[in-house]
Amino acid sequence: MAFTSHGMVLGWYFCVVALLVTAVKGNDTPRGPRFSRTPPPSVSFSNSSGATIDCAAEGDPLPTVRWITEIGDQVRSDVSHLVHDRYDGSLVFVPFRSEDFRRDVHDTTYRCKASNSVGTIISPPVKVKAALSKSNYEMRFESDKHVIRGNAALLQCPVP
Ligand SMILES: *[C@@H]1O[C@H](CO)[C@@H](O)[C@H](O)[C@H]1NC(C)=O
């Protein structure tokens, strides 16, 4: 009965493999995403510095972290020179010239979104506001005022 004993050995072998697979899978029960770094409720920054807003999530499988806009869309790729998702889950605002200010990019709300095969979670809104830096005040004294030597003079500095 060589055939039967061979079959039994094979059967035993498959049983051991099945047990091993179960043991390995038992260590890695899928877990839904959970934020390990939640973004702050608001972020202000200057056009000259730009900003990086962190967001990270854990779970099994490791969640994918993306940012969405107020209306729930992904951050658009045609504005990636102004704002984009980074590989590590951060949202990056690139320094920009004053003429590149866009309300729908620089003065709006974003949310961080983490997904894996178990589910998706979305952060509270992050209110973002970029201000144009005012480092280049043009200071100009009104020099056409005549003052008697030794007296105090009022100099006016109009700031644009
Ligand atoms: C930011 O805006 C100011 C003017 O408001 C400008 O002078 C400055 O160059 C801008 N920064 C950058 C990085 O372009």
Ligand as a Chemical Component Dictionary entry (heavy atoms), coordinates in Angstrom:
data_LIG
# 
_chem_comp.id                   LIG 
_chem_comp.type                 NON-POLYMER 
_chem_comp.pdbx_formal_charge   0 
_chem_comp.three_letter_code    LIG 
# 
loop_
_chem_comp_atom.comp_id 
_chem_comp_atom.atom_id 
_chem_comp_atom.alt_atom_id 
_chem_comp_atom.type_symbol 
_chem_comp_atom.charge 
_chem_comp_atom.model_Cartn_x 
_chem_comp_atom.model_Cartn_y 
_chem_comp_atom.model_Cartn_z 
_chem_comp_atom.pdbx_ordinal 
LIG C1 C1 C 0 6.403 87.206 -0.776 1  
LIG O1 O1 O 0 5.701 88.389 -1.061 2  
LIG C2 C2 C 0 6.438 89.602 -0.927 3  
LIG C3 C3 C 0 5.531 90.766 -1.281 4  
LIG O2 O2 O 0 4.330 90.747 -0.604 5  
LIG C4 C4 C 0 7.640 89.580 -1.863 6  
LIG O3 O3 O 0 8.394 90.730 -1.652 7  
LIG C5 C5 C 0 8.474 88.329 -1.602 8  
LIG O4 O4 O 0 9.515 88.276 -2.548 9  
LIG C6 C6 C 0 7.590 87.086 -1.723 10 
LIG N1 N1 N 0 8.374 85.912 -1.433 11 
LIG C7 C7 C 0 8.783 85.065 -2.384 12 
LIG C8 C8 C 0 9.513 83.845 -1.920 13 
LIG O5 O5 O 0 8.554 85.244 -3.580 14 
# 
loop_
_chem_comp_bond.comp_id 
_chem_comp_bond.atom_id_1 
_chem_comp_bond.atom_id_2 
_chem_comp_bond.value_order 
_chem_comp_bond.pdbx_ordinal 
LIG C1 O1 SING 1  
LIG C1 C6 SING 2  
LIG O1 C2 SING 3  
LIG C2 C3 SING 4  
LIG C2 C4 SING 5  
LIG C3 O2 SING 6  
LIG C4 O3 SING 7  
LIG C4 C5 SING 8  
LIG C5 O4 SING 9  
LIG C5 C6 SING 10 
LIG C6 N1 SING 11 
LIG N1 C7 SING 12 
LIG C7 C8 SING 13 
LIG C7 O5 DOUB 14 
# 
